[in-house]
Amino acid sequence: MSKYELRTKTYELSGVTYEQSLLASTSLTPTLLERIGGEDGFHKLATLFYQRVFADKENPWFLGIFATSTQSEAIDNQYRFLVQTFGGPELYKEKKGKYTRLVGRHANYKIGSAAAKRWTYHMELAIDEHTNLMGKENNEAREYLKQYFRYTAFYIVAASEYMRDDQLSGGTQLDSGRIW
């Protein structure tokens, strides 16, 4: 599958184009990293998100996706990824290596559309709850960030259909240690 076919499939699932998914990292002044409060702001977003995820007792199938990770490990991984993705230091690379391999890192979790919808539900609530992103002046930033996450969640779903065993995180094995 070409990257263009994958983008089309992701759009069909998410309702967000690849170009729209880039707006949070390319078109905001001040930048999203500045608006959210730098590294601490992304740590807060990851914390708000995972507090919701780990409290989601009504959907044990969803919480089961995160069973191989503690809440603090999940927060740390996501925080590092977001800081690096939105222009901060390469914290994720320091911990996980050169490539993010987003799809490969999630390949063993059998993430389908229902999980992507639940994931984005919790993330959108966390974005709306983040005090640094409140107010009319941040409407655009919140919307762009939601588009980024919606596209990314469904990109994992679309791309996972085409993963080979050798494309899992670190090759054919999960990374050593407990990784989300």
Salt bridges, closest charged atoms under 4 A:
ASP56 OD2 - ARG118 NE 2.85
ASP56 OD2 - HIS122 NE2 2.78
GLU73 OE1 - ARG178 NE 3.85
ASP76 OD2 - ARG80 NE 2.95
ASP76 OD2 - LYS95 NZ 2.83
GLU90 OE1 - LYS93 NZ 3.47
ASP128 OD1 - ARG142 NE 3.96
ASP128 OD1 - LYS146 NZ 2.78
GLU129 OE1 - ARG52 NH2 3.06
ASP166 OD1 - ARG164 NE 2.95
ASP175 OD2 - ARG105 NH1 2.09
